[in-house]
C-alpha cells in the first residue's frame, strides 16, 4: 500500500488476542507513530475504524494483517 503525504485514508482495524482490549486512544497512538495526523478511531473490541491524514514522506508500506480495507478519501 502506498501512503501519499497529505492524503486522508480510512481503514478497518481487526484486533485479536489481548490487543482487542486496547483503548481507541492506544490505537490512535499507533497511527500517529506511523505519520498520521487528525486521526479518529471508533468502535470497540475486535472491530475498529480509523481515519487520518498521512503527513509522513510518501512511502510503500506492507500493512499488518490487522489493518484491512484501506481507502483513500477523496472528499474530506
N, C-alpha and C positions, 0 to 999 in steps of 0.2 A: 504494500500500500504506500502510495506517495502522499506525504503531507506537504502542502504548499503554504508558505508564510502568508498570513493574513486571511486565509480561508477558514470558514467555520464548518465544523463537522459534528455529526451526531453518531452515536453507536449504542448498541445493546451490550451490556456487560453481564456475563453469566458467571456468578461466583460459586465455587464449590468448597466443600470441607469447611474448615474454620473461617475461610475468607468470607463466607456468607454472613458472618456476624459483624463484619466491618461496618462502620457508620458511613453515611454518604460523604461526610467530611473527609474520611480516610481515603475513599475512592477519588474524591476531588483532588486531594493532595497528590495522588499518583499521576493524575493527568497533568497537574501543574508541573511536576518534575519532568514530564516529557516535553514541556514547552507550550502548553495550552494556557490561555487566559480567558476571562469571562466565562468560567466553567459553571455548569449547573449539573447536578446529579439528582435523580429522583428514583423512586422505587425502594424496595427493601428485600431482605433475604437474598435469595439466589438471583433475582432479576432486577437489574438497574438499567437506567438510561442516562447517558452522559452526552453533554453538548458543550462545545467550546471552540474558541478561535485559536488556531495554531500560530504561534509567534516565533518559533524557532526557525532555523535555516531549513529550506526545502530539502526533504530527505525521503529516501525509500526505507520503509520500516517493515520488518516481519512482525506481525501482530501476534500476541499470545492467543491461545485457544479461547480464553475468556472474553475476548473482545470480538464481537460479530456485527454484521450488518452496518458497516461504517459507510456513511453517506456524506458527501459534500453538500452543504446547504447553499443554494444559490440566492434565495430570498430570505434575508435575515432581518 
